Amino acid sequence: MGGNNFNRLQCIRALTRIGFILNKNSSGSHDKFLSPILNSNPPFITVPRHNVIHCQKAILKELKKMGGEELLENFLKNL
């Protein structure tokens, strides 16, 4: 998977462009973004609140599990 080098702001921008919504009730060291896909498993993606993201592969893996290759390609295109 090429293009999997992104920071927090790029990740948040790409998630909101493809329809994810920030869960305002999240607290702690991660932000929860609710999926635009109904009954998806997992129902949300967590993004760390620090600028350098070390779990980029995990975020990409969860996106692929949630919506398949199409959702993953849309995310990478919007980075």
N, CA, C and O atoms as a Maestro MAE file, in Angstrom:
{
 s_m_m2io_version
 :::
 2.0.0
}

f_m_ct {
 s_m_title
 :::
 protein
 m_atom[316] {
  # First column is atom index #
  i_m_mmod_type
  r_m_x_coord
  r_m_y_coord
  r_m_z_coord
  i_m_residue_number
  s_m_chain_name
  s_m_pdb_residue_name
  s_m_pdb_atom_name
  i_m_atomic_number
  :::
  1 25 0.844 -1.178 0.000 1 A "MET " " N  " 7
  2 3 0.000 0.000 0.000 1 A "MET " " CA " 6
  3 2 0.884 1.234 0.000 1 A "MET " " C  " 6
  4 15 1.525 1.540 1.005 1 A "MET " " O  " 8
  5 25 0.922 1.923 -1.086 2 A "GLY " " N  " 7
  6 3 1.695 3.147 -1.153 2 A "GLY " " CA " 6
  7 2 0.911 4.306 -0.566 2 A "GLY " " C  " 6
  8 15 -0.319 4.274 -0.507 2 A "GLY " " O  " 8
  9 25 1.619 5.312 -0.140 3 A "GLY " " N  " 7
  10 3 0.958 6.508 0.353 3 A "GLY " " CA " 6
  11 2 0.421 6.392 1.758 3 A "GLY " " C  " 6
  12 15 -0.500 7.121 2.127 3 A "GLY " " O  " 8
  13 25 0.982 5.478 2.565 4 A "ASN " " N  " 7
  14 3 0.466 5.339 3.925 4 A "ASN " " CA " 6
  15 2 1.317 6.104 4.931 4 A "ASN " " C  " 6
  16 15 1.462 5.668 6.073 4 A "ASN " " O  " 8
  17 25 1.875 7.228 4.527 5 A "ASN " " N  " 7
  18 3 2.636 8.076 5.427 5 A "ASN " " CA " 6
  19 2 1.865 9.381 5.604 5 A "ASN " " C  " 6
  20 15 1.923 10.260 4.744 5 A "ASN " " O  " 8
  21 25 1.141 9.510 6.722 6 A "PHE " " N  " 7
  22 3 0.303 10.680 6.957 6 A "PHE " " CA " 6
  23 2 0.346 11.064 8.423 6 A "PHE " " C  " 6
  24 15 0.644 10.235 9.283 6 A "PHE " " O  " 8
  25 25 0.046 12.330 8.704 7 A "ASN " " N  " 7
  26 3 -0.007 12.790 10.089 7 A "ASN " " CA " 6
  27 2 -1.467 12.907 10.537 7 A "ASN " " C  " 6
  28 15 -2.380 12.543 9.795 7 A "ASN " " O  " 8
  29 25 -1.678 13.409 11.736 8 A "ARG " " N  " 7
  30 3 -3.019 13.471 12.322 8 A "ARG " " CA " 6
  31 2 -3.963 14.358 11.522 8 A "ARG " " C  " 6
  32 15 -5.098 13.962 11.254 8 A "ARG " " O  " 8
  33 25 -3.518 15.546 11.138 9 A "LEU " " N  " 7
  34 3 -4.391 16.467 10.411 9 A "LEU " " CA " 6
  35 2 -4.778 15.921 9.040 9 A "LEU " " C  " 6
  36 15 -5.923 16.071 8.615 9 A "LEU " " O  " 8
  37 25 -3.839 15.294 8.351 10 A "GLN " " N  " 7
  38 3 -4.146 14.690 7.055 10 A "GLN " " CA " 6
  39 2 -5.154 13.559 7.216 10 A "GLN " " C  " 6
  40 15 -6.055 13.407 6.391 10 A "GLN " " O  " 8
  41 25 -5.008 12.769 8.269 11 A "CYS " " N  " 7
  42 3 -5.926 11.660 8.525 11 A "CYS " " CA " 6
  43 2 -7.330 12.174 8.816 11 A "CYS " " C  " 6
  44 15 -8.306 11.654 8.274 11 A "CYS " " O  " 8
  45 25 -7.441 13.188 9.664 12 A "ILE " " N  " 7
  46 3 -8.745 13.751 10.013 12 A "ILE " " CA " 6
  47 2 -9.405 14.366 8.789 12 A "ILE " " C  " 6
  48 15 -10.603 14.183 8.576 12 A "ILE " " O  " 8
  49 25 -8.646 15.090 7.985 13 A "ARG " " N  " 7
  50 3 -9.190 15.714 6.775 13 A "ARG " " CA " 6
  51 2 -9.713 14.648 5.805 13 A "ARG " " C  " 6
  52 15 -10.796 14.802 5.241 13 A "ARG " " O  " 8
  53 25 -8.954 13.579 5.611 14 A "ALA " " N  " 7
  54 3 -9.373 12.521 4.694 14 A "ALA " " CA " 6
  55 2 -10.611 11.792 5.221 14 A "ALA " " C  " 6
  56 15 -11.511 11.465 4.448 14 A "ALA " " O  " 8
  57 25 -10.661 11.536 6.535 15 A "LEU " " N  " 7
  58 3 -11.825 10.850 7.109 15 A "LEU " " CA " 6
  59 2 -13.093 11.688 6.963 15 A "LEU " " C  " 6
  60 15 -14.146 11.157 6.609 15 A "LEU " " O  " 8
  61 25 -13.001 12.988 7.231 16 A "THR " " N  " 7
  62 3 -14.200 13.828 7.122 16 A "THR " " CA " 6
  63 2 -14.640 13.989 5.671 16 A "THR " " C  " 6
  64 15 -15.833 14.121 5.401 16 A "THR " " O  " 8
  65 25 -13.701 13.980 4.740 17 A "ARG " " N  " 7
  66 3 -14.066 14.090 3.321 17 A "ARG " " CA " 6
  67 2 -14.812 12.865 2.811 17 A "ARG " " C  " 6
  68 15 -15.622 12.978 1.892 17 A "ARG " " O  " 8
  69 25 -14.551 11.698 3.393 18 A "ILE " " N  " 7
  70 3 -15.256 10.501 2.935 18 A "ILE " " CA " 6
  71 2 -16.480 10.188 3.791 18 A "ILE " " C  " 6
  72 15 -17.096 9.134 3.630 18 A "ILE " " O  " 8
  73 25 -16.840 11.104 4.708 19 A "GLY " " N  " 7
  74 3 -18.113 10.986 5.402 19 A "GLY " " CA " 6
  75 2 -18.075 10.604 6.864 19 A "GLY " " C  " 6
  76 15 -19.135 10.447 7.470 19 A "GLY " " O  " 8
  77 25 -16.911 10.446 7.457 20 A "PHE " " N  " 7
  78 3 -16.831 10.114 8.874 20 A "PHE " " CA " 6
  79 2 -17.177 11.341 9.708 20 A "PHE " " C  " 6
  80 15 -16.911 12.472 9.302 20 A "PHE " " O  " 8
  81 25 -17.771 11.110 10.878 21 A "ILE " " N  " 7
  82 3 -18.220 12.185 11.759 21 A "ILE " " CA " 6
  83 2 -17.513 12.042 13.105 21 A "ILE " " C  " 6
  84 15 -17.451 10.949 13.668 21 A "ILE " " O  " 8
  85 25 -16.979 13.154 13.615 22 A "LEU " " N  " 7
  86 3 -16.307 13.146 14.910 22 A "LEU " " CA " 6
  87 2 -17.326 12.935 16.016 22 A "LEU " " C  " 6
  88 15 -18.337 13.635 16.076 22 A "LEU " " O  " 8
  89 25 -17.064 11.966 16.895 23 A "ASN " " N  " 7
  90 3 -17.905 11.724 18.057 23 A "ASN " " CA " 6
  91 2 -17.476 12.703 19.144 23 A "ASN " " C  " 6
  92 15 -16.376 12.592 19.685 23 A "ASN " " O  " 8
  93 25 -18.338 13.656 19.461 24 A "LYS " " N  " 7
  94 3 -17.998 14.724 20.413 24 A "LYS " " CA " 6
  95 2 -17.833 14.206 21.838 24 A "LYS " " C  " 6
  96 15 -17.240 14.893 22.670 24 A "LYS " " O  " 8
  97 25 -18.340 13.018 22.139 25 A "ASN " " N  " 7
  98 3 -18.296 12.497 23.498 25 A "ASN " " CA " 6
  99 2 -17.010 11.746 23.813 25 A "ASN " " C  " 6
  100 15 -16.840 11.260 24.931 25 A "ASN " " O  " 8
  101 25 -16.102 11.641 22.846 26 A "SER " " N  " 7
  102 3 -14.884 10.878 23.101 26 A "SER " " CA " 6
  103 2 -13.941 11.672 24.001 26 A "SER " " C  " 6
  104 15 -13.770 12.881 23.840 26 A "SER " " O  " 8
  105 25 -13.342 10.973 24.941 27 A "SER " " N  " 7
  106 3 -12.373 11.602 25.834 27 A "SER " " CA " 6
  107 2 -11.141 10.708 25.886 27 A "SER " " C  " 6
  108 15 -11.170 9.573 25.411 27 A "SER " " O  " 8
  109 25 -10.087 11.211 26.451 28 A "GLY " " N  " 7
  110 3 -8.866 10.427 26.520 28 A "GLY " " CA " 6
  111 2 -7.872 10.867 25.471 28 A "GLY " " C  " 6
  112 15 -7.860 12.028 25.062 28 A "GLY " " O  " 8
  113 25 -7.036 9.938 25.035 29 A "SER " " N  " 7
  114 3 -5.952 10.295 24.129 29 A "SER " " CA " 6
  115 2 -6.262 10.001 22.667 29 A "SER " " C  " 6
  116 15 -5.388 10.145 21.813 29 A "SER " " O  " 8
  117 25 -7.502 9.589 22.362 30 A "HIS " " N  " 7
  118 3 -7.890 9.293 20.985 30 A "HIS " " CA " 6
  119 2 -9.230 9.948 20.653 30 A "HIS " " C  " 6
  120 15 -10.086 10.110 21.523 30 A "HIS " " O  " 8
  121 25 -9.400 10.323 19.380 31 A "ASP " " N  " 7
  122 3 -10.682 10.811 18.876 31 A "ASP " " CA " 6
  123 2 -11.375 9.678 18.144 31 A "ASP " " C  " 6
  124 15 -10.736 8.918 17.416 31 A "ASP " " O  " 8
  125 25 -12.696 9.565 18.338 32 A "LYS " " N  " 7
  126 3 -13.482 8.554 17.635 32 A "LYS " " CA " 6
  127 2 -14.192 9.198 16.460 32 A "LYS " " C  " 6
  128 15 -14.822 10.246 16.606 32 A "LYS " " O  " 8
  129 25 -14.092 8.578 15.302 33 A "PHE " " N  " 7
  130 3 -14.795 9.024 14.112 33 A "PHE " " CA " 6
  131 2 -15.782 7.940 13.721 33 A "PHE " " C  " 6
  132 15 -15.394 6.812 13.417 33 A "PHE " " O  " 8
  133 25 -17.079 8.295 13.733 34 A "LEU " " N  " 7
  134 3 -18.137 7.342 13.424 34 A "LEU " " CA " 6
  135 2 -18.218 7.115 11.927 34 A "LEU " " C  " 6
  136 15 -18.046 8.041 11.134 34 A "LEU " " O  " 8
  137 25 -18.479 5.882 11.552 35 A "SER " " N  " 7
  138 3 -18.498 5.483 10.150 35 A "SER " " CA " 6
  139 2 -19.760 5.953 9.438 35 A "SER " " C  " 6
  140 15 -20.833 5.975 10.039 35 A "SER " " O  " 8
  141 25 -19.647 6.330 8.159 36 A "PRO " " N  " 7
  142 3 -20.842 6.674 7.381 36 A "PRO " " CA " 6
  143 2 -21.608 5.435 6.931 36 A "PRO " " C  " 6
  144 15 -22.736 5.546 6.451 36 A "PRO " " O  " 8
  145 25 -21.005 4.255 7.081 37 A "ILE " " N  " 7
  146 3 -21.628 2.996 6.673 37 A "ILE " " CA " 6
  147 2 -22.441 2.461 7.844 37 A "ILE " " C  " 6
  148 15 -21.904 2.265 8.935 37 A "ILE " " O  " 8
  149 25 -23.722 2.224 7.629 38 A "LEU " " N  " 7
  150 3 -24.579 1.706 8.691 38 A "LEU " " CA " 6
  151 2 -24.198 0.274 9.024 38 A "LEU " " C  " 6
  152 15 -23.873 -0.512 8.134 38 A "LEU " " O  " 8
  153 25 -24.238 -0.061 10.302 39 A "ASN " " N  " 7
  154 3 -23.956 -1.396 10.811 39 A "ASN " " CA " 6
  155 2 -22.588 -1.908 10.384 39 A "ASN " " C  " 6
  156 15 -22.423 -3.101 10.132 39 A "ASN " " O  " 8
  157 25 -21.621 -1.027 10.301 40 A "SER " " N  " 7
  158 3 -20.276 -1.465 9.933 40 A "SER " " CA " 6
  159 2 -19.588 -2.070 11.144 40 A "SER " " C  " 6
  160 15 -19.902 -1.743 12.288 40 A "SER " " O  " 8
  161 25 -18.662 -2.944 10.871 41 A "ASN " " N  " 7
  162 3 -17.905 -3.561 11.936 41 A "ASN " " CA " 6
  163 2 -16.439 -3.367 11.625 41 A "ASN " " C  " 6
  164 15 -15.959 -3.992 10.679 41 A "ASN " " O  " 8
  165 25 -15.716 -2.582 12.319 42 A "PRO " " N  " 7
  166 3 -15.996 -1.807 13.523 42 A "PRO " " CA " 6
  167 2 -16.824 -0.563 13.229 42 A "PRO " " C  " 6
  168 15 -16.782 -0.059 12.106 42 A "PRO " " O  " 8
  169 25 -17.579 -0.051 14.204 43 A "PRO " " N  " 7
  170 3 -18.460 1.098 13.963 43 A "PRO " " CA " 6
  171 2 -17.746 2.450 13.954 43 A "PRO " " C  " 6
  172 15 -18.352 3.459 13.595 43 A "PRO " " O  " 8
  173 25 -16.467 2.487 14.344 44 A "PHE " " N  " 7
  174 3 -15.747 3.759 14.390 44 A "PHE " " CA " 6
  175 2 -14.255 3.518 14.179 44 A "PHE " " C  " 6
  176 15 -13.765 2.394 14.291 44 A "PHE " " O  " 8
  177 25 -13.549 4.604 13.871 45 A "ILE " " N  " 7
  178 3 -12.089 4.601 13.736 45 A "ILE " " CA " 6
  179 2 -11.547 5.523 14.823 45 A "ILE " " C  " 6
  180 15 -12.073 6.619 15.023 45 A "ILE " " O  " 8
  181 25 -10.508 5.094 15.523 46 A "THR " " N  " 7
  182 3 -9.884 5.958 16.523 46 A "THR " " CA " 6
  183 2 -8.595 6.540 15.957 46 A "THR " " C  " 6
  184 15 -7.806 5.845 15.318 46 A "THR " " O  " 8
  185 25 -8.402 7.830 16.208 47 A "VAL " " N  " 7
  186 3 -7.207 8.546 15.750 47 A "VAL " " CA " 6
  187 2 -6.542 9.154 16.978 47 A "VAL " " C  " 6
  188 15 -7.198 9.862 17.742 47 A "VAL " " O  " 8
  189 25 -5.245 8.891 17.186 48 A "PRO " " N  " 7
  190 3 -4.547 9.474 18.338 48 A "PRO " " CA " 6
  191 2 -4.545 10.995 18.287 48 A "PRO " " C  " 6
  192 15 -4.561 11.585 17.207 48 A "PRO " " O  " 8
  193 25 -4.525 11.625 19.446 49 A "ARG " " N  " 7
  194 3 -4.550 13.088 19.510 49 A "ARG " " CA " 6
  195 2 -3.166 13.713 19.377 49 A "ARG " " C  " 6
  196 15 -3.060 14.939 19.341 49 A "ARG " " O  " 8
  197 25 -2.112 12.923 19.305 50 A "HIS " " N  " 7
  198 3 -0.793 13.507 19.077 50 A "HIS " " CA " 6
  199 2 -0.519 13.552 17.579 50 A "HIS " " C  " 6
  200 15 -1.083 12.763 16.821 50 A "HIS " " O  " 8
  201 25 0.334 14.461 17.155 51 A "ASN " " N  " 7
  202 3 0.507 14.758 15.731 51 A "ASN " " CA " 6
  203 2 1.161 13.620 14.956 51 A "ASN " " C  " 6
  204 15 0.788 13.370 13.809 51 A "ASN " " O  " 8
  205 25 2.121 12.928 15.549 52 A "VAL " " N  " 7
  206 3 2.811 11.844 14.855 52 A "VAL " " CA " 6
  207 2 2.049 10.547 15.115 52 A "VAL " " C  " 6
  208 15 1.943 10.094 16.255 52 A "VAL " " O  " 8
  209 25 1.527 9.964 14.054 53 A "ILE " " N  " 7
  210 3 0.739 8.735 14.180 53 A "ILE " " CA " 6
  211 2 1.646 7.546 13.892 53 A "ILE " " C  " 6
  212 15 2.222 7.446 12.809 53 A "ILE " " O  " 8
  213 25 1.769 6.645 14.865 54 A "HIS " " N  " 7
  214 3 2.582 5.446 14.689 54 A "HIS " " CA " 6
  215 2 1.736 4.246 14.281 54 A "HIS " " C  " 6
  216 15 2.282 3.188 13.967 54 A "HIS " " O  " 8
  217 25 0.420 4.392 14.280 55 A "CYS " " N  " 7
  218 3 -0.475 3.270 13.988 55 A "CYS " " CA " 6
  219 2 -1.146 3.442 12.626 55 A "CYS " " C  " 6
  220 15 -2.327 3.131 12.472 55 A "CYS " " O  " 8
  221 25 -0.402 3.931 11.647 56 A "GLN " " N  " 7
  222 3 -0.966 4.180 10.323 56 A "GLN " " CA " 6
  223 2 -1.466 2.895 9.675 56 A "GLN " " C  " 6
  224 15 -2.532 2.881 9.059 56 A "GLN " " O  " 8
  225 25 -0.701 1.820 9.811 57 A "LYS " " N  " 7
  226 3 -1.108 0.545 9.214 57 A "LYS " " CA " 6
  227 2 -2.386 0.024 9.858 57 A "LYS " " C  " 6
  228 15 -3.223 -0.570 9.178 57 A "LYS " " O  " 8
  229 25 -2.548 0.239 11.160 58 A "ALA " " N  " 7
  230 3 -3.758 -0.210 11.850 58 A "ALA " " CA " 6
  231 2 -4.981 0.569 11.377 58 A "ALA " " C  " 6
  232 15 -6.058 -0.008 11.225 58 A "ALA " " O  " 8
  233 25 -4.830 1.872 11.143 59 A "ILE " " N  " 7
  234 3 -5.944 2.683 10.646 59 A "ILE " " CA " 6
  235 2 -6.345 2.215 9.255 59 A "ILE " " C  " 6
  236 15 -7.534 2.079 8.964 59 A "ILE " " O  " 8
  237 25 -5.360 1.965 8.392 60 A "LEU " " N  " 7
  238 3 -5.647 1.488 7.037 60 A "LEU " " CA " 6
  239 2 -6.302 0.107 7.065 60 A "LEU " " C  " 6
  240 15 -7.201 -0.174 6.272 60 A "LEU " " O  " 8
  241 25 -5.851 -0.748 7.975 61 A "LYS " " N  " 7
  242 3 -6.423 -2.092 8.107 61 A "LYS " " CA " 6
  243 2 -7.887 -2.021 8.549 61 A "LYS " " C  " 6
  244 15 -8.730 -2.750 8.025 61 A "LYS " " O  " 8
  245 25 -8.189 -1.146 9.510 62 A "GLU " " N  " 7
  246 3 -9.568 -0.993 9.981 62 A "GLU " " CA " 6
  247 2 -10.468 -0.418 8.883 62 A "GLU " " C  " 6
  248 15 -11.619 -0.833 8.746 62 A "GLU " " O  " 8
  249 25 -9.952 0.531 8.104 63 A "LEU " " N  " 7
  250 3 -10.741 1.084 6.999 63 A "LEU " " CA " 6
  251 2 -11.060 0.014 5.968 63 A "LEU " " C  " 6
  252 15 -12.175 -0.042 5.448 63 A "LEU " " O  " 8
  253 25 -10.084 -0.834 5.672 64 A "LYS " " N  " 7
  254 3 -10.303 -1.911 4.701 64 A "LYS " " CA " 6
  255 2 -11.316 -2.915 5.235 64 A "LYS " " C  " 6
  256 15 -12.161 -3.407 4.487 64 A "LYS " " O  " 8
  257 25 -11.232 -3.220 6.536 65 A "LYS " " N  " 7
  258 3 -12.175 -4.154 7.151 65 A "LYS " " CA " 6
  259 2 -13.586 -3.569 7.162 65 A "LYS " " C  " 6
  260 15 -14.568 -4.296 7.009 65 A "LYS " " O  " 8
  261 25 -13.678 -2.254 7.343 66 A "MET " " N  " 7
  262 3 -14.964 -1.576 7.445 66 A "MET " " CA " 6
  263 2 -15.675 -1.441 6.103 66 A "MET " " C  " 6
  264 15 -16.875 -1.701 6.010 66 A "MET " " O  " 8
  265 25 -14.948 -1.037 5.065 67 A "GLY " " N  " 7
  266 3 -15.611 -0.745 3.796 67 A "GLY " " CA " 6
  267 2 -14.964 -1.338 2.569 67 A "GLY " " C  " 6
  268 15 -15.367 -1.021 1.450 67 A "GLY " " O  " 8
  269 25 -13.980 -2.184 2.745 68 A "GLY " " N  " 7
  270 3 -13.336 -2.817 1.610 68 A "GLY " " CA " 6
  271 2 -12.332 -1.913 0.916 68 A "GLY " " C  " 6
  272 15 -11.961 -0.851 1.416 68 A "GLY " " O  " 8
  273 25 -11.909 -2.371 -0.248 69 A "GLU " " N  " 7
  274 3 -10.896 -1.645 -1.022 69 A "GLU " " CA " 6
  275 2 -11.377 -0.263 -1.455 69 A "GLU " " C  " 6
  276 15 -10.587 0.677 -1.533 69 A "GLU " " O  " 8
  277 25 -12.679 -0.141 -1.738 70 A "GLU " " N  " 7
  278 3 -13.215 1.138 -2.224 70 A "GLU " " CA " 6
  279 2 -13.056 2.242 -1.177 70 A "GLU " " C  " 6
  280 15 -12.615 3.344 -1.504 70 A "GLU " " O  " 8
  281 25 -13.407 1.960 0.062 71 A "LEU " " N  " 7
  282 3 -13.266 2.950 1.137 71 A "LEU " " CA " 6
  283 2 -11.795 3.285 1.377 71 A "LEU " " C  " 6
  284 15 -11.440 4.445 1.589 71 A "LEU " " O  " 8
  285 25 -10.953 2.270 1.343 72 A "LEU " " N  " 7
  286 3 -9.522 2.484 1.542 72 A "LEU " " CA " 6
  287 2 -8.934 3.353 0.432 72 A "LEU " " C  " 6
  288 15 -8.142 4.253 0.710 72 A "LEU " " O  " 8
  289 25 -9.309 3.099 -0.809 73 A "GLU " " N  " 7
  290 3 -8.810 3.901 -1.929 73 A "GLU " " CA " 6
  291 2 -9.308 5.343 -1.843 73 A "GLU " " C  " 6
  292 15 -8.560 6.270 -2.152 73 A "GLU " " O  " 8
  293 25 -10.567 5.545 -1.426 74 A "ASN " " N  " 7
  294 3 -11.088 6.908 -1.248 74 A "ASN " " CA " 6
  295 2 -10.310 7.653 -0.169 74 A "ASN " " C  " 6
  296 15 -10.014 8.838 -0.319 74 A "ASN " " O  " 8
  297 25 -9.979 6.959 0.917 75 A "PHE " " N  " 7
  298 3 -9.198 7.575 1.988 75 A "PHE " " CA " 6
  299 2 -7.821 7.987 1.480 75 A "PHE " " C  " 6
  300 15 -7.386 9.115 1.710 75 A "PHE " " O  " 8
  301 25 -7.138 7.083 0.794 76 A "LEU " " N  " 7
  302 3 -5.793 7.376 0.301 76 A "LEU " " CA " 6
  303 2 -5.808 8.478 -0.746 76 A "LEU " " C  " 6
  304 15 -4.863 9.262 -0.832 76 A "LEU " " O  " 8
  305 25 -6.865 8.547 -1.541 77 A "LYS " " N  " 7
  306 3 -6.978 9.587 -2.558 77 A "LYS " " CA " 6
  307 2 -7.166 10.962 -1.911 77 A "LYS " " C  " 6
  308 15 -6.711 11.966 -2.458 77 A "LYS " " O  " 8
  309 25 -7.830 11.019 -0.757 78 A "ASN " " N  " 7
  310 3 -8.119 12.289 -0.084 78 A "ASN " " CA " 6
  311 2 -7.025 12.741 0.876 78 A "ASN " " C  " 6
  312 15 -7.161 13.786 1.512 78 A "ASN " " O  " 8
  313 25 -5.955 11.982 0.991 79 A "LEU " " N  " 7
  314 3 -4.853 12.398 1.879 79 A "LEU " " CA " 6
  315 2 -4.191 13.648 1.372 79 A "LEU " " C  " 6
  316 15 -3.248 14.142 1.989 79 A "LEU " " O  " 8
  :::
 }
 m_bond[315] {
  # First column is bond index #
  i_m_from
  i_m_to
  i_m_order
  :::
  1 1 2 1
  2 2 3 1
  3 3 4 2
  4 3 5 1
  5 5 6 1
  6 6 7 1
  7 7 8 2
  8 7 9 1
  9 9 10 1
  10 10 11 1
  11 11 12 2
  12 11 13 1
  13 13 14 1
  14 14 15 1
  15 15 16 2
  16 15 17 1
  17 17 18 1
  18 18 19 1
  19 19 20 2
  20 19 21 1
  21 21 22 1
  22 22 23 1
  23 23 24 2
  24 23 25 1
  25 25 26 1
  26 26 27 1
  27 27 28 2
  28 27 29 1
  29 29 30 1
  30 30 31 1
  31 31 32 2
  32 31 33 1
  33 33 34 1
  34 34 35 1
  35 35 36 2
  36 35 37 1
  37 37 38 1
  38 38 39 1
  39 39 40 2
  40 39 41 1
  41 41 42 1
  42 42 43 1
  43 43 44 2
  44 43 45 1
  45 45 46 1
  46 46 47 1
  47 47 48 2
  48 47 49 1
  49 49 50 1
  50 50 51 1
  51 51 52 2
  52 51 53 1
  53 53 54 1
  54 54 55 1
  55 55 56 2
  56 55 57 1
  57 57 58 1
  58 58 59 1
  59 59 60 2
  60 59 61 1
  61 61 62 1
  62 62 63 1
  63 63 64 2
  64 63 65 1
  65 65 66 1
  66 66 67 1
  67 67 68 2
  68 67 69 1
  69 69 70 1
  70 70 71 1
  71 71 72 2
  72 71 73 1
  73 73 74 1
  74 74 75 1
  75 75 76 2
  76 75 77 1
  77 77 78 1
  78 78 79 1
  79 79 80 2
  80 79 81 1
  81 81 82 1
  82 82 83 1
  83 83 84 2
  84 83 85 1
  85 85 86 1
  86 86 87 1
  87 87 88 2
  88 87 89 1
  89 89 90 1
  90 90 91 1
  91 91 92 2
  92 91 93 1
  93 93 94 1
  94 94 95 1
  95 95 96 2
  96 95 97 1
  97 97 98 1
  98 98 99 1
  99 99 100 2
  100 99 101 1
  101 101 102 1
  102 102 103 1
  103 103 104 2
  104 103 105 1
  105 105 106 1
  106 106 107 1
  107 107 108 2
  108 107 109 1
  109 109 110 1
  110 110 111 1
  111 111 112 2
  112 111 113 1
  113 113 114 1
  114 114 115 1
  115 115 116 2
  116 115 117 1
  117 117 118 1
  118 118 119 1
  119 119 120 2
  120 119 121 1
  121 121 122 1
  122 122 123 1
  123 123 124 2
  124 123 125 1
  125 125 126 1
  126 126 127 1
  127 127 128 2
  128 127 129 1
  129 129 130 1
  130 130 131 1
  131 131 132 2
  132 131 133 1
  133 133 134 1
  134 134 135 1
  135 135 136 2
  136 135 137 1
  137 137 138 1
  138 138 139 1
  139 139 140 2
  140 139 141 1
  141 141 142 1
  142 142 143 1
  143 143 144 2
  144 143 145 1
  145 145 146 1
  146 146 147 1
  147 147 148 2
  148 147 149 1
  149 149 150 1
  150 150 151 1
  151 151 152 2
  152 151 153 1
  153 153 154 1
  154 154 155 1
  155 155 156 2
  156 155 157 1
  157 157 158 1
  158 158 159 1
  159 159 160 2
  160 159 161 1
  161 161 162 1
  162 162 163 1
  163 163 164 2
  164 163 165 1
  165 165 166 1
  166 166 167 1
  167 167 168 2
  168 167 169 1
  169 169 170 1
  170 170 171 1
  171 171 172 2
  172 171 173 1
  173 173 174 1
  174 174 175 1
  175 175 176 2
  176 175 177 1
  177 177 178 1
  178 178 179 1
  179 179 180 2
  180 179 181 1
  181 181 182 1
  182 182 183 1
  183 183 184 2
  184 183 185 1
  185 185 186 1
  186 186 187 1
  187 187 188 2
  188 187 189 1
  189 189 190 1
  190 190 191 1
  191 191 192 2
  192 191 193 1
  193 193 194 1
  194 194 195 1
  195 195 196 2
  196 195 197 1
  197 197 198 1
  198 198 199 1
  199 199 200 2
  200 199 201 1
  201 201 202 1
  202 202 203 1
  203 203 204 2
  204 203 205 1
  205 205 206 1
  206 206 207 1
  207 207 208 2
  208 207 209 1
  209 209 210 1
  210 210 211 1
  211 211 212 2
  212 211 213 1
  213 213 214 1
  214 214 215 1
  215 215 216 2
  216 215 217 1
  217 217 218 1
  218 218 219 1
  219 219 220 2
  220 219 221 1
  221 221 222 1
  222 222 223 1
  223 223 224 2
  224 223 225 1
  225 225 226 1
  226 226 227 1
  227 227 228 2
  228 227 229 1
  229 229 230 1
  230 230 231 1
  231 231 232 2
  232 231 233 1
  233 233 234 1
  234 234 235 1
  235 235 236 2
  236 235 237 1
  237 237 238 1
  238 238 239 1
  239 239 240 2
  240 239 241 1
  241 241 242 1
  242 242 243 1
  243 243 244 2
  244 243 245 1
  245 245 246 1
  246 246 247 1
  247 247 248 2
  248 247 249 1
  249 249 250 1
  250 250 251 1
  251 251 252 2
  252 251 253 1
  253 253 254 1
  254 254 255 1
  255 255 256 2
  256 255 257 1
  257 257 258 1
  258 258 259 1
  259 259 260 2
  260 259 261 1
  261 261 262 1
  262 262 263 1
  263 263 264 2
  264 263 265 1
  265 265 266 1
  266 266 267 1
  267 267 268 2
  268 267 269 1
  269 269 270 1
  270 270 271 1
  271 271 272 2
  272 271 273 1
  273 273 274 1
  274 274 275 1
  275 275 276 2
  276 275 277 1
  277 277 278 1
  278 278 279 1
  279 279 280 2
  280 279 281 1
  281 281 282 1
  282 282 283 1
  283 283 284 2
  284 283 285 1
  285 285 286 1
  286 286 287 1
  287 287 288 2
  288 287 289 1
  289 289 290 1
  290 290 291 1
  291 291 292 2
  292 291 293 1
  293 293 294 1
  294 294 295 1
  295 295 296 2
  296 295 297 1
  297 297 298 1
  298 298 299 1
  299 299 300 2
  300 299 301 1
  301 301 302 1
  302 302 303 1
  303 303 304 2
  304 303 305 1
  305 305 306 1
  306 306 307 1
  307 307 308 2
  308 307 309 1
  309 309 310 1
  310 310 311 1
  311 311 312 2
  312 311 313 1
  313 313 314 1
  314 314 315 1
  315 315 316 2
  :::
 }
}
